[in-house]
Amino acid sequence: MRRLLLLGQFFYFMAFMFICMPINVYANTEHLSPEQVTKEFYTLYIKEFLSMEHKHPMEVLNEAKESISEELIVRIKAVYDCHSEGEMGECAVEGVFSDSDYFTRSQDAPDEWADVTVETVNKVDDFAELAVILGRGTEYEYRLPVLLEKRSGQWKIILVSRHQPQSAEQIAEAFYIWYMKALYAHKDPYASDYQTMMKKYVSPKLINQLDEMVDKDYFIKAQDYLDDWRHTTIIAIDESDNRVTANAYIAGLQEKPYNLSVELEKESSQWKIVSVSFLKLNYPTTSYGHIINSPIILNEYHDYVYLTRTNKEGAPLSLIFNDGKREEQVDRYSVNGSDPEIKGFFFMNIAGMRNAFVIVSWKHKHDALKIDGESYEVHAYYYKDDALHKNNDISNDPNLSGLEGFFNDELSVFKYKTVAEVMEYVNKKYNNKHISF
């Protein structure tokens, strides 16, 4: 067995290289089945692992691989960019972690994994759930649940879970990814065609009760859903051998999220959803306005930070810290020609300290002055001594504020508008530098 010398670092090196390198086998996937897409991807991916003959991956990611969804590539690249040079950082972006390879969910690559088998678990319309078996029939046999979606006629890998049995969090995450995508595709997830998928994730007892719940959608507790509800964060907060309570944050950045509490129980060694209810957080939602994002959890005690929007003149957005007993306004984002807009809200570790980041922008348009663009600011806050503090070194970095668009009829370009761009810059400049917290 080949054990990686630097744990997950080589795997992310290979993952990034694999996505960036031009491999013709994926040039035409339009007519391939989800099984063929997955088989070809994993066959070549494992071959690259075992060969140990890799090229330098630091090249611009011009386009996504045809077999992988664009958003998954962005998340993997963001975690890769978060690493210090020659040192592993503790980074995570929506289910992608720096301690292991995403596509194998492992730190080891035995030679036996060169044998790749793909089996269909379930396939309904534009969704397919497959099982990838690496090293079948050997002592190193390893199974990976893989979820694909058909987009513009091509099947794309959108999720790879850890090998069976899956955790309660993974079951809840996979369910809501499938469920919300079905809603956005204007499919009825309660229809008979979807019963196989429903039975995989939901307790039979709850399924039998769903017909009586006709006033609103049971799993999102609403009669309608917003275009921004495309991201799901699942965090287990209470666990026992056979029952788990998890918080589900389903939202984007522009609207108040739905915070749900999901109960799961183990049935025949498989976790199933048994109930869903509104998540009642401990802070008064009216004290600082309407929550507009999924919270960032700061520690194992579930201290968290979130953004709110108010009708307060001059400063409509606020950053709020909550430790379960109190909430505190950490920062406010004021009007600057227009209302502030949140372009990114994420965390990463800097010099061993957990930091929350907020990317804020303002739109500017003035025909007489030939202005048509946006101004950007990146703010960072570190978590220490059970409180959130402004990271002045990063927040005052002149490279992390700038203009994008036309100002005085001259084109300005700002380099750090996205989460991935900010993470890459901050990691390179600050993770190898001493910062006094």
C-alpha positions as a Markdown table, in Angstrom:
| # | Residue | x | y | z |
|---|---|---|---|---|
| 1 | Met | 0.0 | 0.0 | 0.0 |
| 2 | Arg | 1.3 | 3.5 | -0.8 |
| 3 | Arg | 0.8 | 5.8 | 2.1 |
| 4 | Leu | 0.9 | 9.5 | 1.3 |
| 5 | Leu | 3.9 | 11.3 | 2.8 |
| 6 | Leu | 2.1 | 14.5 | 3.4 |
| 7 | Leu | -1.4 | 13.1 | 4.2 |
| 8 | Gly | -3.9 | 14.9 | 2.1 |
| 9 | Gln | -1.5 | 17.3 | 0.4 |
| 10 | Phe | -0.5 | 15.0 | -2.4 |
| 11 | Phe | -4.1 | 13.9 | -3.0 |
| 12 | Tyr | -5.2 | 17.6 | -3.4 |
| 13 | Phe | -2.1 | 18.1 | -5.6 |
| 14 | Met | -3.3 | 15.3 | -7.8 |
| 15 | Ala | -7.0 | 16.3 | -7.7 |
| 16 | Phe | -6.1 | 19.8 | -8.8 |
| 17 | Met | -3.7 | 18.5 | -11.5 |
| 18 | Phe | -6.2 | 16.1 | -12.7 |
| 19 | Ile | -8.9 | 18.7 | -13.1 |
| 20 | Cys | -6.5 | 21.2 | -14.9 |
| 21 | Met | -4.7 | 18.8 | -17.2 |
| 22 | Pro | -6.2 | 18.4 | -20.7 |
| 23 | Ile | -7.3 | 14.7 | -20.9 |
| 24 | Asn | -9.1 | 14.0 | -24.1 |
| 25 | Val | -11.1 | 11.1 | -22.7 |
| 26 | Tyr | -13.5 | 13.7 | -21.3 |
| 27 | Ala | -13.7 | 15.9 | -24.4 |
| 28 | Asn | -17.0 | 14.3 | -25.5 |
| 29 | Thr | -19.3 | 13.1 | -22.7 |
| 30 | Glu | -22.6 | 14.2 | -24.2 |
| 31 | His | -23.7 | 10.7 | -25.1 |
| 32 | Leu | -22.2 | 8.8 | -22.2 |
| 33 | Ser | -24.3 | 7.3 | -19.5 |
| 34 | Pro | -23.7 | 8.3 | -15.8 |
| 35 | Glu | -22.1 | 4.9 | -15.3 |
| 36 | Gln | -19.7 | 5.4 | -18.2 |
| 37 | Val | -18.8 | 9.0 | -17.1 |
| 38 | Thr | -18.0 | 7.7 | -13.6 |
| 39 | Lys | -16.1 | 4.6 | -14.7 |
| 40 | Glu | -13.9 | 6.6 | -17.1 |
| 41 | Phe | -13.3 | 9.3 | -14.5 |
| 42 | Tyr | -12.3 | 7.0 | -11.7 |
| 43 | Thr | -10.2 | 4.6 | -13.9 |
| 44 | Leu | -8.0 | 7.5 | -15.0 |
| 45 | Tyr | -8.1 | 9.2 | -11.7 |
| 46 | Ile | -6.8 | 6.2 | -9.8 |
| 47 | Lys | -4.2 | 5.5 | -12.5 |
| 48 | Glu | -2.8 | 8.9 | -11.9 |
| 49 | Phe | -2.7 | 8.3 | -8.2 |
| 50 | Leu | -0.8 | 5.0 | -8.5 |
| 51 | Ser | 1.6 | 6.2 | -11.2 |
| 52 | Met | 3.1 | 8.9 | -8.9 |
| 53 | Glu | 4.2 | 10.6 | -12.2 |
| 54 | His | 2.6 | 14.1 | -11.9 |
| 55 | Lys | 3.2 | 17.4 | -13.4 |
| 56 | His | 3.1 | 20.7 | -11.6 |
| 57 | Pro | -0.6 | 21.7 | -11.1 |
| 58 | Met | -0.2 | 25.5 | -10.7 |
| 59 | Glu | -1.9 | 26.5 | -13.9 |
| 60 | Val | -5.1 | 28.5 | -14.4 |
| 61 | Leu | -8.3 | 26.5 | -14.3 |
| 62 | Asn | -9.7 | 27.7 | -17.6 |
| 63 | Glu | -12.7 | 25.3 | -17.7 |
| 64 | Ala | -14.2 | 22.5 | -15.7 |
| 65 | Lys | -13.7 | 18.9 | -16.6 |
| 66 | Glu | -16.7 | 17.6 | -18.5 |
| 67 | Ser | -17.4 | 14.9 | -15.9 |
| 68 | Ile | -17.4 | 17.1 | -12.8 |
| 69 | Ser | -19.8 | 19.9 | -11.9 |
| 70 | Glu | -18.3 | 23.4 | -12.0 |
| 71 | Glu | -19.2 | 24.2 | -8.4 |
| 72 | Leu | -17.5 | 21.1 | -7.1 |
| 73 | Ile | -14.3 | 22.0 | -9.0 |
| 74 | Val | -14.5 | 25.5 | -7.5 |
| 75 | Arg | -14.8 | 24.1 | -4.0 |
| 76 | Ile | -11.8 | 21.7 | -4.4 |
| 77 | Lys | -9.7 | 24.4 | -5.9 |
| 78 | Ala | -10.6 | 26.8 | -3.0 |
| 79 | Val | -9.4 | 24.2 | -0.4 |
| 80 | Tyr | -6.3 | 23.5 | -2.4 |
| 81 | Asp | -5.5 | 27.2 | -2.6 |
| 82 | Cys | -6.0 | 27.5 | 1.1 |
| 83 | His | -3.0 | 25.3 | 1.9 |
| 84 | Ser | 0.3 | 26.8 | 3.0 |
| 85 | Glu | 3.2 | 26.0 | 0.7 |
| 86 | Gly | 4.7 | 22.7 | 2.0 |
| 87 | Glu | 2.3 | 22.7 | 5.0 |
| 88 | Met | -1.2 | 21.4 | 5.4 |
| 89 | Gly | -3.7 | 23.9 | 6.7 |
| 90 | Glu | -7.1 | 23.2 | 8.2 |
| 91 | Cys | -9.5 | 24.3 | 5.4 |
| 92 | Ala | -13.0 | 23.2 | 4.5 |
| 93 | Val | -15.4 | 24.4 | 1.9 |
| 94 | Glu | -18.9 | 22.9 | 1.8 |
| 95 | Gly | -18.0 | 19.2 | 2.3 |
| 96 | Val | -14.5 | 19.4 | 0.9 |
| 97 | Phe | -11.8 | 19.0 | 3.5 |
| 98 | Ser | -8.0 | 19.3 | 3.5 |
| 99 | Asp | -7.3 | 16.1 | 5.5 |
| 100 | Ser | -8.1 | 13.7 | 2.7 |
| 101 | Asp | -8.6 | 13.4 | -1.1 |
| 102 | Tyr | -12.2 | 14.3 | -2.0 |
| 103 | Phe | -12.8 | 11.7 | -4.8 |
| 104 | Thr | -11.6 | 8.8 | -2.7 |
| 105 | Arg | -12.3 | 10.2 | 0.7 |
| 106 | Ser | -9.1 | 8.6 | 1.8 |
| 107 | Gln | -5.4 | 9.2 | 2.7 |
| 108 | Asp | -4.3 | 5.9 | 1.3 |
| 109 | Ala | -4.1 | 4.5 | -2.3 |
| 110 | Pro | -3.5 | 0.7 | -2.5 |
| 111 | Asp | -2.5 | -0.8 | -5.8 |
| 112 | Glu | -5.7 | -2.9 | -5.8 |
| 113 | Trp | -7.7 | 0.2 | -6.4 |
| 114 | Ala | -6.7 | 0.2 | -10.0 |
| 115 | Asp | -9.7 | -2.2 | -10.5 |
| 116 | Val | -12.7 | 0.1 | -10.7 |
| 117 | Thr | -16.3 | -1.2 | -10.8 |
| 118 | Val | -19.4 | 1.0 | -11.0 |
| 119 | Glu | -22.9 | -0.1 | -10.0 |
| 120 | Thr | -26.2 | 1.7 | -10.3 |
| 121 | Val | -28.0 | 2.3 | -7.0 |
| 122 | Asn | -30.8 | 4.4 | -8.3 |
| 123 | Lys | -31.5 | 6.6 | -11.4 |
| 124 | Val | -34.5 | 8.9 | -11.8 |
| 125 | Asp | -34.8 | 11.4 | -14.6 |
| 126 | Asp | -31.7 | 13.7 | -14.4 |
| 127 | Phe | -30.4 | 12.2 | -11.1 |
| 128 | Ala | -28.3 | 9.1 | -10.7 |
| 129 | Glu | -26.8 | 7.5 | -7.5 |
| 130 | Leu | -24.0 | 5.1 | -8.2 |
| 131 | Ala | -21.6 | 3.0 | -6.1 |
| 132 | Val | -18.0 | 3.1 | -7.1 |
| 133 | Ile | -16.2 | -0.1 | -5.9 |
| 134 | Leu | -12.4 | 0.2 | -5.8 |
| 135 | Gly | -10.4 | -3.1 | -5.5 |
| 136 | Arg | -13.5 | -5.3 | -5.6 |
| 137 | Gly | -12.9 | -8.8 | -4.2 |
| 138 | Thr | -9.7 | -7.8 | -2.4 |
| 139 | Glu | -8.9 | -7.1 | 1.2 |
| 140 | Tyr | -8.8 | -3.4 | 0.3 |
| 141 | Glu | -12.3 | -3.3 | -1.3 |
| 142 | Tyr | -13.7 | 0.2 | -0.9 |
| 143 | Arg | -17.1 | 1.6 | -1.8 |
| 144 | Leu | -18.0 | 5.2 | -2.5 |
| 145 | Pro | -21.5 | 6.6 | -3.0 |
| 146 | Val | -21.4 | 9.0 | -6.0 |
| 147 | Leu | -24.3 | 11.4 | -7.0 |
| 148 | Leu | -24.6 | 12.7 | -10.6 |
| 149 | Glu | -26.9 | 15.2 | -12.3 |
| 150 | Lys | -27.6 | 15.6 | -16.0 |
| 151 | Arg | -26.9 | 19.2 | -17.1 |
| 152 | Ser | -27.3 | 20.3 | -20.7 |
| 153 | Gly | -27.3 | 16.7 | -21.8 |
| 154 | Gln | -24.2 | 15.7 | -20.0 |
| 155 | Trp | -23.8 | 13.8 | -16.7 |
| 156 | Lys | -21.8 | 15.5 | -14.0 |
| 157 | Ile | -20.5 | 14.3 | -10.7 |
| 158 | Ile | -21.9 | 16.6 | -8.0 |
| 159 | Leu | -21.2 | 14.7 | -4.8 |
| 160 | Val | -18.9 | 12.0 | -3.5 |
| 161 | Ser | -19.7 | 10.6 | 0.0 |
| 162 | Arg | -17.6 | 8.6 | 2.3 |
| 163 | His | -17.7 | 4.8 | 2.0 |
| 164 | Gln | -20.7 | 2.9 | 3.5 |
| 165 | Pro | -22.0 | 3.1 | 6.1 |
| 166 | Gln | -22.6 | 6.8 | 5.7 |
| 167 | Ser | -22.9 | 9.1 | 8.6 |
| 168 | Ala | -26.1 | 10.8 | 9.6 |
| 169 | Glu | -24.7 | 14.1 | 8.4 |
| 170 | Gln | -23.8 | 12.7 | 5.0 |
| 171 | Ile | -27.3 | 11.1 | 4.6 |
| 172 | Ala | -29.0 | 14.4 | 5.4 |
| 173 | Glu | -26.6 | 16.3 | 3.1 |
| 174 | Ala | -27.2 | 13.9 | 0.2 |
| 175 | Phe | -30.9 | 14.0 | 0.7 |
| 176 | Tyr | -31.2 | 17.8 | 0.6 |
| 177 | Ile | -28.9 | 18.1 | -2.4 |
| 178 | Trp | -31.1 | 15.7 | -4.3 |
| 179 | Tyr | -34.4 | 17.2 | -2.9 |
| 180 | Met | -33.6 | 20.8 | -3.7 |
| 181 | Lys | -32.3 | 20.0 | -7.2 |
| 182 | Ala | -35.6 | 18.1 | -7.8 |
| 183 | Leu | -37.6 | 21.2 | -6.8 |
| 184 | Tyr | -35.5 | 23.5 | -9.0 |
| 185 | Ala | -36.0 | 21.1 | -11.9 |
| 186 | His | -39.8 | 21.4 | -11.3 |
| 187 | Lys | -40.0 | 17.7 | -10.4 |
| 188 | Asp | -42.3 | 16.4 | -7.6 |
| 189 | Pro | -40.0 | 14.5 | -5.2 |
| 190 | Tyr | -43.1 | 13.0 | -3.6 |
| 191 | Ala | -44.2 | 11.4 | -6.8 |
| 192 | Ser | -44.2 | 7.6 | -7.3 |
| 193 | Asp | -41.2 | 7.8 | -9.6 |
| 194 | Tyr | -39.1 | 9.2 | -6.8 |
| 195 | Gln | -40.1 | 6.7 | -4.1 |
| 196 | Thr | -36.8 | 4.8 | -4.4 |
| 197 | Met | -34.8 | 7.9 | -3.6 |
| 198 | Met | -37.2 | 8.9 | -0.8 |
| 199 | Lys | -37.0 | 5.5 | 0.8 |
| 200 | Lys | -33.2 | 5.6 | 0.7 |
| 201 | Tyr | -33.1 | 8.6 | 2.9 |
| 202 | Val | -36.4 | 8.8 | 4.8 |
| 203 | Ser | -37.9 | 6.5 | 7.4 |
| 204 | Pro | -40.9 | 4.4 | 6.2 |
| 205 | Lys | -43.0 | 5.6 | 9.1 |
| 206 | Leu | -42.4 | 9.3 | 8.0 |
| 207 | Ile | -43.1 | 8.5 | 4.4 |
| 208 | Asn | -46.5 | 7.0 | 5.4 |
| 209 | Gln | -47.3 | 10.3 | 7.1 |
| 210 | Leu | -46.4 | 12.6 | 4.3 |
| 211 | Asp | -49.7 | 12.3 | 2.5 |
| 212 | Glu | -51.4 | 13.9 | 5.4 |
| 213 | Met | -49.1 | 16.9 | 5.3 |
| 214 | Val | -50.5 | 18.9 | 2.5 |
| 215 | Asp | -50.4 | 22.5 | 3.8 |
| 216 | Lys | -46.7 | 23.0 | 3.0 |
| 217 | Asp | -43.6 | 21.2 | 1.9 |
| 218 | Tyr | -42.6 | 19.0 | 4.9 |
| 219 | Phe | -38.8 | 19.0 | 4.3 |
| 220 | Ile | -38.3 | 22.7 | 3.9 |
| 221 | Lys | -41.3 | 23.8 | 6.0 |
| 222 | Ala | -42.5 | 26.3 | 3.4 |
| 223 | Gln | -45.1 | 26.6 | 0.6 |
| 224 | Asp | -42.4 | 28.0 | -1.8 |
| 225 | Tyr | -38.7 | 28.3 | -2.0 |
| 226 | Leu | -36.3 | 31.0 | -3.2 |
| 227 | Asp | -33.8 | 30.9 | -6.1 |
| 228 | Asp | -31.0 | 31.5 | -3.5 |
| 229 | Trp | -31.7 | 28.2 | -1.6 |
| 230 | Arg | -29.0 | 26.2 | -3.4 |
| 231 | His | -26.5 | 25.5 | -0.6 |
| 232 | Thr | -26.9 | 23.1 | 2.4 |
| 233 | Thr | -24.8 | 22.9 | 5.5 |
| 234 | Ile | -25.4 | 20.0 | 7.9 |
| 235 | Ile | -24.0 | 20.0 | 11.4 |
| 236 | Ala | -24.6 | 17.3 | 14.0 |
| 237 | Ile | -25.3 | 18.8 | 17.4 |
| 238 | Asp | -26.5 | 15.8 | 19.5 |
| 239 | Glu | -25.4 | 12.2 | 18.8 |
| 240 | Ser | -26.0 | 8.8 | 20.3 |
| 241 | Asp | -25.5 | 5.3 | 18.9 |
| 242 | Asn | -28.9 | 5.2 | 17.2 |
| 243 | Arg | -30.1 | 8.8 | 17.0 |
| 244 | Val | -28.7 | 12.1 | 15.7 |
| 245 | Thr | -30.0 | 15.6 | 15.8 |
| 246 | Ala | -28.5 | 17.9 | 13.1 |
| 247 | Asn | -28.9 | 21.5 | 12.2 |
| 248 | Ala | -29.6 | 22.1 | 8.5 |
| 249 | Tyr | -28.9 | 25.5 | 7.1 |
| 250 | Ile | -30.5 | 25.8 | 3.6 |
| 251 | Ala | -29.9 | 29.2 | 2.0 |
| 252 | Gly | -27.6 | 31.4 | 0.0 |
| 253 | Leu | -26.4 | 34.9 | 0.7 |
| 254 | Gln | -29.2 | 37.3 | -0.4 |
| 255 | Glu | -32.1 | 36.1 | 1.6 |
| 256 | Lys | -32.8 | 34.9 | 5.2 |
| 257 | Pro | -32.1 | 31.2 | 5.4 |
| 258 | Tyr | -34.3 | 28.4 | 6.5 |
| 259 | Asn | -32.8 | 26.9 | 9.6 |
| 260 | Leu | -34.0 | 23.4 | 10.1 |
| 261 | Ser | -33.6 | 20.7 | 12.7 |
| 262 | Val | -33.3 | 17.2 | 11.2 |
| 263 | Glu | -33.7 | 14.1 | 13.3 |
| 264 | Leu | -32.2 | 10.8 | 12.1 |
| 265 | Glu | -32.4 | 7.3 | 13.4 |
| 266 | Lys | -30.4 | 4.2 | 12.5 |
| 267 | Glu | -32.5 | 1.5 | 10.8 |
| 268 | Ser | -30.7 | -1.7 | 9.9 |
| 269 | Ser | -27.4 | 0.1 | 10.1 |
| 270 | Gln | -28.6 | 2.8 | 7.8 |
| 271 | Trp | -29.4 | 6.4 | 8.9 |
| 272 | Lys | -32.9 | 7.6 | 8.0 |
| 273 | Ile | -34.6 | 10.9 | 8.4 |
| 274 | Val | -37.5 | 10.6 | 10.9 |
| 275 | Ser | -38.5 | 14.2 | 11.4 |
| 276 | Val | -37.8 | 17.8 | 10.3 |
| 277 | Ser | -38.7 | 20.9 | 12.2 |
| 278 | Phe | -37.8 | 24.6 | 12.3 |
| 279 | Leu | -34.5 | 25.2 | 14.0 |
| 280 | Lys | -35.1 | 27.6 | 16.9 |
| 281 | Leu | -31.8 | 29.4 | 17.5 |
| 282 | Asn | -31.0 | 31.0 | 20.8 |
| 283 | Tyr | -30.7 | 34.5 | 19.6 |
| 284 | Pro | -33.6 | 36.9 | 19.1 |
| 285 | Thr | -33.9 | 37.4 | 15.4 |
| 286 | Thr | -35.4 | 40.9 | 15.7 |
| 287 | Ser | -32.6 | 42.4 | 17.8 |
| 288 | Tyr | -30.2 | 42.9 | 14.8 |
| 289 | Gly | -32.6 | 42.4 | 11.9 |
| 290 | His | -33.2 | 39.5 | 9.5 |
| 291 | Ile | -30.5 | 36.9 | 9.1 |
| 292 | Ile | -29.3 | 36.7 | 5.5 |
| 293 | Asn | -26.9 | 33.8 | 5.5 |
| 294 | Ser | -26.1 | 30.4 | 6.9 |
| 295 | Pro | -24.1 | 30.8 | 10.1 |
| 296 | Ile | -20.4 | 30.0 | 10.4 |
| 297 | Ile | -19.7 | 27.6 | 13.3 |
| 298 | Leu | -16.6 | 28.7 | 15.2 |
| 299 | Asn | -16.0 | 25.8 | 17.6 |
| 300 | Glu | -17.2 | 22.5 | 19.0 |
| 301 | Tyr | -19.5 | 24.4 | 21.4 |
| 302 | His | -21.3 | 25.9 | 18.4 |
| 303 | Asp | -20.4 | 29.6 | 18.9 |
| 304 | Tyr | -21.3 | 31.1 | 15.5 |
| 305 | Val | -21.3 | 34.3 | 13.5 |
| 306 | Tyr | -23.8 | 35.4 | 10.9 |
| 307 | Leu | -24.9 | 38.5 | 8.9 |
| 308 | Thr | -28.1 | 40.4 | 9.3 |
| 309 | Arg | -30.0 | 43.0 | 7.2 |
| 310 | Thr | -31.9 | 45.9 | 8.9 |
| 311 | Asn | -33.8 | 48.9 | 7.9 |
| 312 | Lys | -31.4 | 51.1 | 9.8 |
| 313 | Glu | -30.4 | 54.1 | 7.7 |
| 314 | Gly | -26.8 | 54.4 | 6.8 |
| 315 | Ala | -25.7 | 50.9 | 7.9 |
| 316 | Pro | -28.1 | 48.2 | 6.7 |
| 317 | Leu | -25.8 | 45.1 | 7.2 |
| 318 | Ser | -24.3 | 43.9 | 10.4 |
| 319 | Leu | -22.0 | 41.0 | 11.4 |
| 320 | Ile | -23.2 | 39.3 | 14.6 |
| 321 | Phe | -21.4 | 36.9 | 17.0 |
| 322 | Asn | -23.5 | 34.5 | 19.2 |
| 323 | Asp | -22.1 | 32.2 | 21.9 |
| 324 | Gly | -25.5 | 30.7 | 22.9 |
| 325 | Lys | -25.9 | 33.1 | 25.8 |
| 326 | Arg | -25.5 | 36.5 | 24.2 |
| 327 | Glu | -25.1 | 38.1 | 20.8 |
| 328 | Glu | -22.9 | 41.0 | 19.9 |
| 329 | Gln | -22.5 | 43.2 | 16.9 |
| 330 | Val | -19.0 | 42.8 | 15.7 |
| 331 | Asp | -19.1 | 45.1 | 12.6 |
| 332 | Arg | -21.5 | 47.2 | 10.4 |
| 333 | Tyr | -21.3 | 47.8 | 6.7 |
| 334 | Ser | -22.5 | 51.2 | 5.7 |
| 335 | Val | -24.1 | 52.8 | 2.6 |
| 336 | Asn | -21.4 | 54.0 | 0.2 |
| 337 | Gly | -23.3 | 55.4 | -2.8 |
| 338 | Ser | -25.5 | 52.3 | -2.7 |
| 339 | Asp | -26.4 | 49.7 | -0.2 |
| 340 | Pro | -23.7 | 47.1 | 0.6 |
| 341 | Glu | -24.0 | 43.6 | -0.9 |
| 342 | Ile | -22.4 | 40.5 | 0.4 |
| 343 | Lys | -20.3 | 38.7 | -2.2 |
| 344 | Gly | -18.7 | 36.1 | 0.0 |
| 345 | Phe | -18.9 | 34.8 | 3.6 |
| 346 | Phe | -16.5 | 32.0 | 4.7 |
| 347 | Phe | -13.9 | 30.9 | 7.1 |
| 348 | Met | -10.3 | 29.7 | 7.0 |
| 349 | Asn | -7.5 | 29.2 | 9.5 |
| 350 | Ile | -4.7 | 31.8 | 9.5 |
| 351 | Ala | -1.6 | 31.0 | 11.6 |
| 352 | Gly | -3.6 | 28.4 | 13.5 |
| 353 | Met | -6.4 | 30.9 | 14.3 |
| 354 | Arg | -10.0 | 30.5 | 12.9 |
| 355 | Asn | -11.0 | 33.6 | 10.9 |
| 356 | Ala | -14.3 | 34.6 | 9.4 |
| 357 | Phe | -14.2 | 36.6 | 6.1 |
| 358 | Val | -16.8 | 38.9 | 4.6 |
| 359 | Ile | -16.5 | 40.2 | 1.0 |
| 360 | Val | -18.6 | 43.4 | 0.6 |
| 361 | Ser | -19.3 | 45.4 | -2.6 |
| 362 | Trp | -21.1 | 48.6 | -3.5 |
| 363 | Lys | -22.5 | 49.5 | -7.0 |
| 364 | His | -21.7 | 52.9 | -8.5 |
| 365 | Lys | -23.2 | 54.5 | -11.5 |
| 366 | His | -22.9 | 58.1 | -12.6 |
| 367 | Asp | -23.2 | 58.9 | -16.2 |
| 368 | Ala | -21.9 | 62.4 | -16.0 |
| 369 | Leu | -18.7 | 61.3 | -14.3 |
| 370 | Lys | -18.5 | 58.2 | -16.6 |
| 371 | Ile | -18.7 | 55.8 | -13.6 |
| 372 | Asp | -20.2 | 52.4 | -13.9 |
| 373 | Gly | -18.8 | 49.7 | -11.7 |
| 374 | Glu | -18.4 | 48.3 | -8.1 |
| 375 | Ser | -16.1 | 48.9 | -5.2 |
| 376 | Tyr | -15.0 | 45.9 | -3.0 |
| 377 | Glu | -13.7 | 45.4 | 0.5 |
| 378 | Val | -12.6 | 42.2 | 2.2 |
| 379 | His | -12.9 | 42.1 | 6.0 |
| 380 | Ala | -11.5 | 39.4 | 8.3 |
| 381 | Tyr | -12.2 | 38.6 | 12.0 |
| 382 | Tyr | -10.4 | 36.1 | 14.2 |
| 383 | Tyr | -11.9 | 34.0 | 17.0 |
| 384 | Lys | -10.1 | 34.1 | 20.3 |
| 385 | Asp | -11.0 | 33.9 | 24.0 |
| 386 | Asp | -14.7 | 33.2 | 23.2 |
| 387 | Ala | -15.0 | 36.4 | 21.1 |
| 388 | Leu | -14.7 | 37.6 | 17.5 |
| 389 | His | -12.1 | 40.4 | 16.9 |
| 390 | Lys | -11.3 | 42.5 | 13.8 |
| 391 | Asn | -8.2 | 41.1 | 12.0 |
| 392 | Asn | -6.6 | 44.5 | 11.2 |
| 393 | Asp | -3.6 | 43.1 | 9.3 |
| 394 | Ile | -5.9 | 41.5 | 6.7 |
| 395 | Ser | -8.8 | 44.0 | 6.8 |
| 396 | Asn | -6.4 | 46.9 | 6.2 |
| 397 | Asp | -4.4 | 45.2 | 3.4 |
| 398 | Pro | -4.6 | 47.7 | 0.5 |
| 399 | Asn | -4.7 | 44.8 | -2.0 |
| 400 | Leu | -8.0 | 43.6 | -0.6 |
| 401 | Ser | -10.0 | 46.6 | -1.5 |
| 402 | Gly | -10.4 | 48.1 | -5.0 |
| 403 | Leu | -12.6 | 49.0 | -7.9 |
| 404 | Glu | -14.0 | 46.9 | -10.7 |
| 405 | Gly | -15.5 | 48.5 | -13.8 |
| 406 | Phe | -15.3 | 52.0 | -15.4 |
| 407 | Phe | -14.3 | 55.0 | -13.2 |
| 408 | Asn | -13.7 | 58.4 | -14.9 |
| 409 | Asp | -14.0 | 56.4 | -18.2 |
| 410 | Glu | -11.0 | 54.2 | -17.3 |
| 411 | Leu | -11.3 | 50.5 | -16.8 |
| 412 | Ser | -10.3 | 49.2 | -13.3 |
| 413 | Val | -9.9 | 45.5 | -12.4 |
| 414 | Phe | -10.1 | 44.1 | -8.9 |
| 415 | Lys | -8.4 | 40.7 | -8.5 |
| 416 | Tyr | -10.1 | 39.5 | -5.3 |
| 417 | Lys | -13.9 | 39.4 | -5.9 |
| 418 | Thr | -14.6 | 35.7 | -5.1 |
| 419 | Val | -14.0 | 33.4 | -2.2 |
| 420 | Ala | -11.5 | 31.3 | -4.0 |
| 421 | Glu | -9.5 | 34.4 | -5.1 |
| 422 | Val | -9.4 | 35.8 | -1.6 |
| 423 | Met | -8.5 | 32.4 | 0.0 |
| 424 | Glu | -5.6 | 31.9 | -2.4 |
| 425 | Tyr | -4.2 | 35.4 | -1.8 |
| 426 | Val | -4.6 | 35.4 | 2.0 |
| 427 | Asn | -3.1 | 31.9 | 2.3 |
| 428 | Lys | 0.0 | 32.8 | 0.3 |
| 429 | Lys | 0.6 | 36.1 | 2.1 |
| 430 | Tyr | -0.4 | 35.5 | 5.7 |
| 431 | Asn | -0.2 | 31.7 | 6.5 |
| 432 | Asn | 3.6 | 31.9 | 6.5 |
| 433 | Lys | 3.7 | 35.2 | 8.3 |
| 434 | His | 3.6 | 35.9 | 12.0 |
| 435 | Ile | 0.5 | 37.8 | 13.0 |
| 436 | Ser | -0.1 | 39.1 | 16.5 |
| 437 | Phe | -3.6 | 38.1 | 17.5 |
